Amino acid sequence: MERDNQQQTVTVDRGLFLVRYAAAEDQEQPPTVKLSADPSSNGNVSFVLPPDHDEPILWQPETCLVVRTLAVAKLAVHVQPRRKGGSTAATVRIEPISQGNAAVAMQASLTRRAAYNLDSFRVLGHLTRVGDVTAKSDEWLAGPSAPARIEGIQLDWPSRPPGIAIRYAVKTARPQPISGRIVEIGGFAGTRGKAMPIIGATFEISGQAADEFQLCAQAIFLGSPVARVSGKRLVLAGPTGREPLVGLRLALTSERAAARPSSKRTHRRPKRSSDRSVRAAPRRAKPKRRARA
């Protein structure tokens, strides 16, 4: 993460987006984030800036600007250190802005949804010597095939419905300010770039709609078999509580969808005489009796 300059190109759909500078590793001299339209965008990208600014630059965390795209386009994100050799570790999020749909809102107010969209649930993990890696619901972060020490965790669920909250906390191998601190969904728990593995984690679902969901986790701690737990509140730790976490598979499920009976019916084909004759063993012919003289 310590480079003179970092650049990443992101493809965005047609619409309005909020680009938010969420966090920086170096809080005293955070890097700057500069946005620009890729040359292939053909003028389909414009930036909405405050009156006193003329460049799409974010100078420190907790700042944002708006991007408007008339078609699918590519957005270049440049991260530059404040000083030579400074940190370029920054978290930038691009979030769509929508006014919603009146018809959908009216339908939602009259009827309750039968299922929830869980496809956007993500688990981000910071892995030692790898960096940030994102896994979908029920996908391994590190894990059996590629174990790696996990230093930090962040949960994201853009389509999270109202009335549901997920809080979580991690325990670090050595005392750290973040160790044991509870964060809400979208917050980062743990450390980055300090080679400080997680040795325990807690996840909890709360809110009015908490009964609709549950968490299922598989965790691998160094030198230990896979541990499997599920429920509203999960506590993960190794046998002694000191083993580093080297694999995590977290899934969010809807209990209502799981409890809903299947509408598919199994239709059995009626048996036919020909079917029975094929499976039946052939009968032996009875010997003919000779007529008596």
C-alpha positions as CSV (number, residue, x, y, z in Angstrom):
1,M,0.0,0.0,0.0
2,E,3.1,2.3,0.3
3,R,3.4,3.6,-3.3
4,D,4.0,7.0,-4.8
5,N,0.7,6.9,-6.7
6,Q,-2.2,4.5,-7.1
7,Q,-4.8,4.5,-9.8
8,Q,-7.8,2.3,-10.3
9,T,-10.4,2.4,-13.1
10,V,-14.1,1.7,-12.1
11,T,-16.9,1.0,-14.6
12,V,-20.2,2.7,-13.5
13,D,-23.7,2.5,-15.0
14,R,-25.8,5.3,-16.3
15,G,-27.0,7.4,-13.3
16,L,-26.0,9.6,-10.4
17,F,-23.4,8.4,-7.9
18,L,-21.9,9.6,-4.6
19,V,-18.2,9.2,-4.4
20,R,-17.3,9.1,-0.7
21,Y,-13.8,9.2,0.8
22,A,-14.5,6.9,3.7
23,A,-11.2,6.3,5.5
24,A,-7.5,6.5,5.3
25,E,-4.7,4.6,7.1
26,D,-2.7,7.7,7.8
27,Q,-5.1,10.0,9.6
28,E,-2.6,12.8,10.2
29,Q,-1.5,13.2,6.6
30,P,-4.2,11.3,4.6
31,P,-3.6,10.9,0.8
32,T,-5.7,12.9,-1.6
33,V,-8.2,11.3,-4.0
34,K,-8.6,12.8,-7.5
35,L,-11.3,11.7,-9.9
36,S,-11.3,11.9,-13.7
37,A,-13.2,10.5,-16.6
38,D,-11.5,7.8,-18.7
39,P,-10.8,9.0,-22.2
40,S,-13.1,6.2,-23.5
41,S,-16.1,7.8,-21.7
42,N,-16.7,10.2,-24.6
43,G,-17.9,13.1,-22.5
44,N,-20.6,11.0,-20.7
45,V,-19.1,11.8,-17.2
46,S,-19.6,15.1,-15.4
47,F,-18.8,16.1,-11.8
48,V,-21.1,18.1,-9.5
49,L,-18.8,20.3,-7.3
50,P,-19.4,22.9,-4.6
51,P,-19.3,26.5,-5.7
52,D,-15.8,27.1,-4.3
53,H,-14.2,24.1,-6.0
54,D,-13.2,23.6,-9.6
55,E,-11.5,20.2,-9.5
56,P,-12.9,16.8,-8.5
57,I,-10.5,16.3,-5.6
58,L,-11.2,14.9,-2.1
59,W,-8.7,16.2,0.3
60,Q,-9.4,14.1,3.4
61,P,-11.8,11.4,4.7
62,E,-15.5,12.0,5.4
63,T,-15.7,14.1,2.2
64,C,-17.7,13.4,-1.0
65,L,-18.8,14.6,-4.4
66,V,-21.3,13.7,-7.0
67,V,-20.7,12.1,-10.4
68,R,-23.3,12.1,-13.2
69,T,-23.1,9.6,-16.1
70,L,-25.2,9.7,-19.2
71,A,-24.2,6.1,-20.2
72,V,-22.0,3.3,-19.0
73,A,-18.6,4.9,-18.4
74,K,-15.2,4.4,-16.8
75,L,-14.1,6.5,-13.8
76,A,-10.4,6.8,-12.9
77,V,-9.6,7.1,-9.2
78,H,-6.2,8.5,-8.4
79,V,-4.8,8.2,-4.8
80,Q,-1.7,10.4,-4.2
81,P,0.3,10.7,-0.9
82,R,0.6,14.0,0.8
83,R,4.4,13.6,1.1
84,K,7.1,11.6,-0.6
85,G,6.9,8.1,0.5
86,G,3.6,8.7,2.3
87,S,0.7,6.3,2.6
88,T,-1.7,5.8,-0.3
89,A,-4.0,3.5,1.7
90,A,-7.5,4.9,1.3
91,T,-11.0,3.6,1.2
92,V,-13.2,5.2,-1.5
93,R,-16.8,4.1,-2.0
94,I,-19.0,4.7,-5.1
95,E,-22.7,4.6,-4.1
96,P,-25.6,5.1,-6.5
97,I,-28.1,7.8,-5.8
98,S,-31.7,7.1,-6.6
99,Q,-35.1,8.8,-6.0
100,G,-36.8,5.5,-5.9
101,N,-39.9,4.3,-7.8
102,A,-43.4,5.5,-6.7
103,A,-45.1,2.3,-7.9
104,V,-42.6,0.1,-6.0
105,A,-43.0,2.2,-2.9
106,M,-46.8,2.0,-3.0
107,Q,-46.7,-1.8,-3.5
108,A,-44.2,-2.2,-0.6
109,S,-46.5,-0.2,1.7
110,L,-49.5,-2.5,0.9
111,T,-47.9,-5.9,0.9
112,R,-44.9,-7.3,2.7
113,R,-42.2,-8.9,0.6
114,A,-42.0,-12.6,0.6
115,A,-38.3,-12.7,0.2
116,Y,-35.3,-10.4,0.6
117,N,-32.5,-9.6,-1.7
118,L,-29.4,-11.1,-0.2
119,D,-27.2,-11.1,-3.4
120,S,-25.5,-7.8,-2.5
121,F,-24.3,-9.0,0.9
122,R,-20.4,-8.9,0.9
123,V,-17.6,-9.7,3.4
124,L,-14.4,-7.7,3.0
125,G,-11.3,-9.0,4.7
126,H,-7.8,-7.5,4.9
127,L,-5.3,-10.4,4.5
128,T,-1.7,-10.3,5.5
129,R,0.6,-9.8,2.5
130,V,-2.4,-9.7,0.2
131,G,-4.5,-6.7,1.1
132,D,-8.3,-6.2,0.8
133,V,-10.3,-9.1,-0.6
134,T,-14.0,-9.2,-1.0
135,A,-16.2,-12.4,-0.8
136,K,-19.8,-12.9,-1.6
137,S,-22.3,-14.5,0.8
138,D,-21.3,-18.1,1.5
139,E,-17.9,-17.7,-0.2
140,W,-14.5,-18.4,1.5
141,L,-12.4,-15.5,2.6
142,A,-8.9,-17.1,2.6
143,G,-10.0,-20.6,3.8
144,P,-8.9,-24.2,3.2
145,S,-7.4,-23.8,-0.3
146,A,-5.6,-20.5,0.4
147,P,-5.3,-19.9,4.2
148,A,-4.1,-16.5,5.2
149,R,-4.1,-14.5,8.4
150,I,-7.1,-12.1,8.4
151,E,-6.4,-8.8,10.0
152,G,-9.7,-7.0,9.5
153,I,-13.3,-7.5,8.5
154,Q,-16.0,-5.3,7.0
155,L,-19.6,-6.3,6.1
156,D,-21.5,-4.5,3.4
157,W,-25.2,-4.9,2.3
158,P,-26.3,-2.1,0.0
159,S,-29.8,-3.5,-0.4
160,R,-30.3,-4.0,3.4
161,P,-34.0,-3.6,4.2
162,P,-35.2,-1.3,7.0
163,G,-35.6,-2.8,10.5
164,I,-32.5,-4.9,10.3
165,A,-29.0,-4.2,11.7
166,I,-25.8,-6.2,11.9
167,R,-23.1,-5.4,14.4
168,Y,-19.8,-7.1,14.8
169,A,-16.5,-6.8,16.6
170,V,-13.1,-8.5,16.4
171,K,-10.3,-9.4,18.9
172,T,-6.7,-8.7,17.9
173,A,-3.7,-10.8,18.9
174,R,-2.2,-7.8,20.8
175,P,-4.1,-4.9,22.5
176,Q,-5.3,-2.4,20.0
177,P,-7.9,0.4,20.2
178,I,-10.2,-1.4,17.7
179,S,-10.0,-4.7,19.6
180,G,-13.5,-5.5,21.0
181,R,-15.0,-2.3,19.6
182,I,-18.5,-2.9,18.1
183,V,-19.1,-1.5,14.6
184,E,-22.2,-1.3,12.5
185,I,-22.5,-2.8,9.0
186,G,-20.3,-0.8,6.6
187,G,-17.6,-0.2,9.3
188,F,-14.2,-1.8,9.4
189,A,-13.2,-3.8,12.4
190,G,-9.5,-4.7,12.8
191,T,-6.3,-3.3,11.4
192,R,-4.5,-2.9,8.1
193,G,-0.8,-3.4,7.4
194,K,0.2,-4.1,11.0
195,A,0.5,-7.9,10.7
196,M,-2.0,-8.1,13.5
197,P,-4.2,-11.2,13.0
198,I,-7.7,-11.6,14.4
199,I,-8.0,-14.2,17.1
200,G,-11.8,-13.9,17.6
201,A,-14.9,-12.3,16.1
202,T,-18.5,-11.7,17.1
203,F,-21.5,-11.1,14.8
204,E,-25.0,-10.2,15.9
205,I,-28.3,-9.5,14.0
206,S,-30.7,-7.0,15.7
207,G,-33.7,-4.9,14.8
208,Q,-37.4,-5.3,14.2
209,A,-36.9,-7.7,11.3
210,A,-34.2,-9.7,13.0
211,D,-36.4,-12.8,13.2
212,E,-36.4,-13.0,9.4
213,F,-32.6,-13.6,9.1
214,Q,-29.8,-15.7,10.5
215,L,-26.1,-15.9,10.1
216,C,-24.2,-19.0,9.2
217,A,-20.4,-19.1,9.6
218,Q,-17.5,-21.5,9.0
219,A,-14.2,-20.4,10.5
220,I,-10.7,-21.8,10.4
221,F,-8.2,-20.9,13.1
222,L,-4.6,-21.9,12.6
223,G,-4.0,-25.6,13.4
224,S,-7.7,-26.2,14.1
225,P,-10.5,-27.9,12.1
226,V,-13.3,-26.0,10.5
227,A,-15.8,-24.7,13.0
228,R,-19.5,-24.2,12.0
229,V,-22.0,-22.1,13.8
230,S,-25.3,-20.4,12.9
231,G,-27.9,-18.2,14.6
232,K,-28.7,-14.6,15.5
233,R,-25.4,-14.1,17.4
234,L,-22.1,-15.9,16.5
235,V,-19.0,-16.0,18.6
236,L,-15.9,-17.3,16.8
237,A,-12.6,-18.3,18.5
238,G,-10.0,-21.0,18.4
239,P,-9.6,-23.8,21.0
240,T,-7.3,-21.7,23.2
241,G,-8.5,-18.3,22.1
242,R,-5.0,-17.4,20.7
243,E,-5.1,-19.0,17.3
244,P,-5.1,-16.6,14.3
245,L,-8.1,-16.6,12.0
246,V,-7.0,-17.9,8.6
247,G,-10.4,-18.6,6.9
248,L,-13.9,-17.3,7.1
249,R,-17.1,-18.2,5.2
250,L,-20.1,-16.1,6.3
251,A,-23.6,-16.4,4.8
252,L,-26.7,-14.4,5.5
253,T,-29.9,-16.3,5.0
254,S,-33.6,-15.5,5.1
255,E,-35.4,-17.8,7.5
256,R,-38.8,-17.0,5.9
257,A,-37.5,-18.2,2.5
258,A,-36.1,-21.4,4.1
259,A,-39.4,-22.1,5.9
260,R,-41.5,-21.5,2.8
261,P,-42.8,-24.8,1.4
262,S,-41.7,-25.7,-2.1
263,S,-44.4,-25.3,-4.8
264,K,-42.9,-28.0,-7.0
265,R,-44.7,-31.3,-7.0
266,T,-43.3,-34.6,-8.0
267,H,-45.4,-36.3,-10.6
268,R,-45.0,-40.1,-10.8
269,R,-45.6,-41.8,-14.1
270,P,-48.3,-44.5,-13.7
271,K,-47.0,-48.0,-14.1
272,R,-47.9,-49.8,-17.3
273,S,-48.2,-53.5,-17.9
274,S,-45.4,-53.3,-20.4
275,D,-43.2,-51.8,-17.7
276,R,-44.0,-54.7,-15.4
277,S,-43.3,-57.3,-18.1
278,V,-39.9,-55.8,-18.7
279,R,-38.9,-55.9,-15.1
280,A,-40.5,-59.3,-14.3
281,A,-38.4,-62.5,-14.6
282,P,-39.3,-64.6,-17.5
283,R,-41.4,-67.7,-16.7
284,R,-40.3,-71.1,-17.6
285,A,-42.5,-73.0,-20.0
286,K,-44.2,-76.1,-18.4
287,P,-43.3,-79.4,-20.0
288,K,-46.1,-80.9,-22.1
289,R,-47.6,-84.1,-20.8
290,R,-47.6,-87.1,-23.1
291,A,-50.9,-88.7,-23.9
292,R,-51.4,-92.1,-22.6
293,A,-51.8,-94.9,-25.1
